[in-house]
Each structure stands twice: as structure tokens, then as C-alpha cells.
């Protein structure tokens, strides 16, 4: 079930669905990034002075960032316990290893 993080100024919904952050149902980011080392920190702060984090193109306050991080963590926890997801991760890892060794 999607977890609502915020509604943007133009009315779009920023939600966490599983292990992804989506904006109006489209993938926006897979992580919440701190502004401390962000390359466009000053431009972001000029546009959103109360921002402490970003998720893709969306600025987040500290409270919104904590909500998003918690929802992402819960999504990862659920994914880690899912047998189908575990099998898929093993399959992808085996394919990456084979590809790295030149086997296609």
C-alpha cells in the first residue's frame, strides 16, 4: 500500500510504494538524498528554503524525509522476506556474474 509523503504545490502526490518513491505513479527516486553534499544544494535551498533532503526532483523537509526513509525501510524489509523476491535476486546475481565472465 502506498505511503503518502507529501502533495506538491501543483497537486501531485509523492508516495513511497515498496522500495520506490513515485510522483503521481511514476518512478521518481529509489532513495532520499541529503542536501549536505548535493551538487545543486544552493539552487535547491533558494527554491525551497526549508528543504533538508531531496527525492529525485522533489525537495523534502526533515519530517518528510524521515517519513520517506521509514517507508522505504519497511518496503525493503517486506521485499527481503518475500521468497519470490529472494529467488529473483539470486537469478539476477547469477546473470550478472555470467555476463561479467563473458557468458551470455
LINLIN-V547285 format. One record per backbone hydrogen bond with DSSP energy under -1.0 kcal/mol. NH is the residue of the N-H (numbers start at 1). CO is the residue of the C=O. Records with the same first field share a line. If there is no record, write none. Layout:
# LINLIN-V547285
NH=CO + CO
This chain:
# LINLIN-V547285
3=16
5=14
6=14
8=12
11=8
14=6
15=22
16=3
17=20
20=17
21=29
22=15
23=26
24=13
26=23
28=21
29=21
33=54
35=52
38=35
41=38
44=40
45=41
46=42
47=43
48=44
51=48
52=60
53=60
54=33
55=58
58=55
60=53
65=61
66=62
67=63
68=64
69=65
70=66
71=67
72=68
73=69
74=70
75=71
76=72
77=73
78=74
79=75
80=76
81=77
82=79
86=82
87=83
88=84
89=85
90=86
91=87
92=88
93=89
94=90
95=91
96=92
97=93
98=94
99=95
100=96
101=97
102=99
103=98
